[in-house]
Amino acid sequence: MTKAGFIGLGSQGAGMAQRIIDQGVPTTLWARNPSSLAAFRGRANVAASPPELGQLSDVVGVCVTDDDAVREVALGPTGLLAGMRAGSVLAIHSTIGTTTCAEIDEAASGHGVTVIDAPVSGGGSAAAAGSLTVYVGGSQEGVERARPVLDTYGDPVFHMGGLGSGLRTKLINNVLNAAQFGLARDAMVVGEALGLDPDLLGRALTSGSGQSFALDVYVGLGSLDAIAGHLGPLLSKDVGLFGLEALPAEAAERVALLSAADRLLSVLDYPRSTDGRTAR
């Protein structure tokens, strides 16, 4: 049976780890903050270090915050790759830059470890229900070896192509989401300025062809204030990473997406990141 390892027990990662365990996959966990392991005591192995977790696992999932955090848990003498065995798979669930993913893949190749990028969409509740959308990039062989773990929390799981394809898909998803949130907010502000009742306008727009997930959320909340602290840091980083991708053939489309996404970031007061980290 495939043995799983997992690092990154935040709101989404905890649900993913829980789902792996619930589906009967032998699982080893490690966390920088021991308190995040409390809910898993007695249900999963707990490693003393990332190298120990790597040595005990066939497929290791990493779901930490950003590029620097992934490098920290994966590289160097205290990182996962120091313990992972040849033939094992490192699945990067964090939304990071494709250059960082390639850097880790190069280091992993020296250990005989296969890297796949597998960012996810859906949140903690979807993770716990096994219905995350997973965007995967990497070799067919690596993806198939990771399938017994990916399929525990992912439905659907899309193999998008070679290494980096999953990350590029996730970045497009998130910049589109940012653009739609910005447009939803601006549409509601314009409607109120034209004298329309905001409650009635919200019901009308969410029932028409302009409906979107972002519009539904905005209308339900009445503003972005309640989620600004979550959306701002996340989208600052991801819109920034998308902006770093080279797209010479689609320059106009790239500018259009980024302009709408930047409009949202301006409203939230979180400028686009230029280094894969949040602006604050």
C-alpha positions as CSV (number, residue, x, y, z in Angstrom):
1,M,0.0,0.0,0.0
2,T,1.2,3.5,-0.8
3,K,2.4,5.4,2.2
4,A,1.7,9.1,2.4
5,G,3.5,12.0,4.1
6,F,2.1,15.5,4.5
7,I,3.4,18.9,5.6
8,G,1.2,22.0,5.8
9,L,-1.7,21.6,8.2
10,G,-3.4,24.9,7.6
11,S,-7.1,25.3,6.9
12,Q,-6.9,23.5,3.6
13,G,-4.0,21.2,4.3
14,A,-5.5,19.9,7.4
15,G,-8.6,18.8,5.5
16,M,-6.4,17.1,2.9
17,A,-4.4,15.3,5.5
18,Q,-7.7,14.3,7.3
19,R,-9.1,12.9,4.0
20,I,-6.0,10.9,3.3
21,I,-6.2,9.3,6.7
22,D,-10.0,8.7,6.5
23,Q,-9.5,6.8,3.2
24,G,-7.2,4.4,5.0
25,V,-3.8,5.5,3.6
26,P,-1.0,5.0,6.1
27,T,0.1,8.6,6.8
28,T,3.0,10.4,8.4
29,L,2.8,14.1,9.4
30,W,5.2,16.8,10.4
31,A,4.5,20.4,11.4
32,R,6.7,23.3,12.6
33,N,3.9,24.1,15.2
34,P,3.2,21.0,17.2
35,S,-0.2,22.2,18.2
36,S,-1.4,21.7,14.7
37,L,-0.8,18.0,15.1
38,A,-3.1,17.6,18.1
39,A,-6.1,16.6,16.0
40,F,-4.2,13.8,14.3
41,R,-2.6,12.1,17.4
42,G,-3.3,8.4,17.4
43,R,-4.5,8.5,13.8
44,A,-1.2,9.2,11.9
45,N,2.5,8.8,12.5
46,V,4.3,12.0,13.5
47,A,7.8,12.5,12.2
48,A,10.5,14.3,14.2
49,S,11.8,16.1,11.1
50,P,11.1,16.5,7.3
51,P,13.8,14.1,6.3
52,E,12.3,11.4,8.6
53,L,8.9,12.0,7.1
54,G,10.4,11.8,3.6
55,Q,12.1,8.5,4.4
56,L,8.9,7.0,5.6
57,S,6.7,8.0,2.7
58,D,6.1,7.0,-0.9
59,V,4.2,10.2,-1.8
60,V,4.8,13.4,0.1
61,G,2.3,16.3,-0.1
62,V,3.5,19.9,0.7
63,C,0.8,22.6,1.3
64,V,2.7,25.5,2.9
65,T,2.3,29.2,2.2
66,D,4.7,30.4,-0.5
67,D,7.9,29.8,-2.5
68,D,10.2,30.4,0.5
69,A,8.2,28.0,2.7
70,V,8.3,25.3,0.1
71,R,12.1,25.7,-0.3
72,E,12.5,25.6,3.5
73,V,10.7,22.2,3.9
74,A,12.1,20.6,0.7
75,L,15.7,21.7,0.4
76,G,18.9,21.5,2.4
77,P,20.1,19.1,5.1
78,T,16.9,19.5,7.1
79,G,14.6,19.3,4.1
80,L,12.4,16.5,2.8
81,L,14.7,15.6,-0.1
82,A,17.5,14.7,2.4
83,G,15.4,11.7,3.5
84,M,13.2,10.9,0.5
85,R,14.0,7.6,-1.2
86,A,14.6,7.1,-5.0
87,G,11.3,6.4,-6.7
88,S,9.2,8.4,-4.3
89,V,7.1,11.4,-5.4
90,L,7.0,15.0,-4.0
91,A,3.6,16.7,-4.7
92,I,3.7,20.4,-4.4
93,H,0.2,21.6,-3.5
94,S,1.3,25.2,-2.7
95,T,0.7,27.8,-5.3
96,I,4.2,28.9,-6.1
97,G,6.2,30.2,-9.1
98,T,7.1,27.8,-11.9
99,T,10.7,28.7,-11.5
100,T,10.7,27.6,-7.9
101,C,9.1,24.4,-8.9
102,A,11.8,23.8,-11.5
103,E,14.5,24.5,-8.9
104,I,13.1,21.9,-6.6
105,D,12.7,19.4,-9.4
106,E,16.3,19.9,-10.3
107,A,17.4,19.2,-6.7
108,A,15.0,16.2,-6.5
109,S,16.4,14.6,-9.6
110,G,19.7,14.1,-7.8
111,H,17.9,11.9,-5.2
112,G,15.9,10.0,-7.8
113,V,12.7,11.7,-6.6
114,T,9.9,12.7,-9.0
115,V,8.3,16.2,-8.5
116,I,4.8,17.0,-9.6
117,D,3.0,20.3,-9.1
118,A,-0.5,19.8,-7.8
119,P,-2.1,23.0,-6.6
120,V,-5.7,22.7,-5.5
121,S,-8.9,24.8,-5.5
122,G,-11.9,24.5,-3.2
123,G,-11.0,25.2,0.4
124,G,-10.9,23.2,3.6
125,S,-14.5,22.0,3.4
126,A,-14.0,20.6,-0.1
127,A,-10.8,18.9,1.0
128,A,-12.5,17.2,3.9
129,A,-15.3,16.1,1.5
130,G,-12.8,14.7,-1.1
131,S,-14.0,17.2,-3.7
132,L,-11.1,19.5,-4.2
133,T,-10.2,20.4,-7.8
134,V,-6.6,19.4,-8.3
135,Y,-4.5,20.8,-11.2
136,V,-1.5,18.5,-11.8
137,G,1.7,19.0,-13.8
138,G,4.4,16.4,-14.3
139,S,5.3,13.1,-15.9
140,Q,2.5,10.6,-16.5
141,E,4.5,8.1,-14.4
142,G,4.9,10.4,-11.5
143,V,1.2,11.4,-11.5
144,E,0.1,7.8,-11.6
145,R,2.3,6.9,-8.7
146,A,0.7,9.8,-6.7
147,R,-2.8,8.9,-7.7
148,P,-3.6,6.7,-4.6
149,V,-3.1,9.9,-2.6
150,L,-4.4,12.6,-5.0
151,D,-7.7,10.7,-5.4
152,T,-8.4,10.7,-1.7
153,Y,-9.1,14.4,-1.7
154,G,-9.3,15.4,-5.4
155,D,-12.4,15.0,-7.5
156,P,-11.8,16.0,-10.2
157,V,-8.0,15.6,-10.7
158,F,-6.8,17.2,-14.0
159,H,-3.4,16.2,-15.4
160,M,-2.7,19.4,-17.3
161,G,0.6,18.4,-18.9
162,G,4.3,18.6,-18.0
163,L,5.9,20.0,-14.9
164,G,4.5,23.5,-14.2
165,S,1.2,23.0,-16.0
166,G,-0.8,22.6,-12.9
167,L,0.7,25.8,-11.4
168,R,0.0,27.8,-14.6
169,T,-3.6,26.5,-14.5
170,K,-4.1,27.5,-10.9
171,L,-2.6,31.0,-11.5
172,I,-5.0,31.6,-14.4
173,N,-7.9,30.4,-12.2
174,N,-6.9,32.7,-9.4
175,V,-6.2,35.8,-11.6
176,L,-9.6,35.2,-13.3
177,N,-11.2,34.9,-9.8
178,A,-9.6,38.2,-8.8
179,A,-10.7,39.9,-12.0
180,Q,-14.3,38.7,-11.4
181,F,-14.4,39.8,-7.8
182,G,-13.2,43.3,-8.9
183,L,-15.8,43.5,-11.7
184,A,-18.6,42.2,-9.4
185,R,-17.7,44.9,-6.8
186,D,-17.6,47.7,-9.5
187,A,-20.9,46.5,-11.1
188,M,-22.6,46.8,-7.7
189,V,-21.1,50.2,-7.0
190,V,-22.1,51.5,-10.4
191,G,-25.7,50.2,-10.0
192,E,-26.1,52.0,-6.7
193,A,-24.7,55.2,-8.2
194,L,-27.4,54.8,-10.9
195,G,-30.1,54.7,-8.1
196,L,-30.8,51.0,-8.2
197,D,-31.7,49.2,-4.9
198,P,-28.6,47.1,-4.0
199,D,-30.5,44.1,-2.7
200,L,-32.8,44.0,-5.7
201,L,-29.8,44.6,-8.1
202,G,-27.9,41.7,-6.4
203,R,-30.8,39.3,-6.9
204,A,-31.3,40.4,-10.5
205,L,-27.6,40.1,-11.5
206,T,-27.1,36.7,-9.8
207,S,-30.1,35.4,-11.7
208,G,-28.9,36.6,-15.1
209,S,-26.1,35.9,-17.6
210,G,-23.6,38.0,-15.6
211,Q,-23.8,35.6,-12.7
212,S,-20.5,34.2,-11.3
213,F,-19.1,32.7,-8.2
214,A,-17.5,36.0,-7.3
215,L,-20.7,37.9,-7.8
216,D,-22.6,35.4,-5.7
217,V,-20.1,35.8,-2.8
218,Y,-20.1,39.6,-3.1
219,V,-23.9,39.9,-3.1
220,G,-24.2,37.5,-0.2
221,L,-21.7,39.5,1.9
222,G,-22.8,43.0,0.7
223,S,-19.1,44.1,0.4
224,L,-15.6,42.6,0.5
225,D,-14.8,43.8,4.0
226,A,-15.4,40.4,5.7
227,I,-13.0,38.5,3.4
228,A,-10.5,41.2,2.5
229,G,-8.0,39.9,5.0
230,H,-8.1,36.5,3.3
231,L,-8.4,37.6,-0.3
232,G,-5.8,40.3,-0.2
233,P,-2.7,38.4,0.8
234,L,-3.7,35.3,-1.3
235,L,-4.4,37.2,-4.5
236,S,-1.6,39.6,-4.0
237,K,0.8,36.7,-4.2
238,D,-1.0,34.7,-6.9
239,V,-1.7,37.7,-9.3
240,G,2.0,38.6,-8.8
241,L,3.1,35.1,-9.8
242,F,0.9,35.2,-12.8
243,G,2.4,38.5,-13.8
244,L,5.9,36.9,-13.7
245,E,4.9,34.3,-16.3
246,A,6.2,35.2,-19.8
247,L,3.3,35.3,-22.3
248,P,4.5,37.2,-25.4
249,A,2.0,35.7,-27.7
250,E,-1.0,36.7,-25.5
251,A,0.2,40.1,-24.4
252,A,-3.1,41.9,-24.8
253,E,-5.1,39.2,-23.0
254,R,-2.5,39.1,-20.2
255,V,-2.8,42.9,-19.8
256,A,-6.6,42.7,-19.7
257,L,-6.7,40.0,-17.0
258,L,-4.0,41.7,-14.9
259,S,-5.7,45.1,-15.2
260,A,-9.0,43.8,-13.8
261,A,-7.2,41.8,-11.1
262,D,-5.1,44.8,-10.1
263,R,-8.3,46.8,-9.8
264,L,-9.4,44.4,-7.1
265,L,-6.1,44.5,-5.3
266,S,-6.2,48.3,-5.3
267,V,-9.6,48.2,-3.6
268,L,-8.3,45.7,-1.0
269,D,-5.1,47.8,-0.6
270,Y,-2.9,44.9,-1.3
271,P,-0.6,45.7,-4.3
272,R,0.5,42.9,-6.6
273,S,3.5,41.0,-5.2
274,T,6.7,41.0,-7.2
275,D,8.5,38.2,-5.4
276,G,6.0,35.4,-4.8
277,R,5.2,36.7,-1.3
278,T,2.4,38.9,-0.1
279,A,3.0,42.7,-0.1
280,R,2.6,42.9,3.7
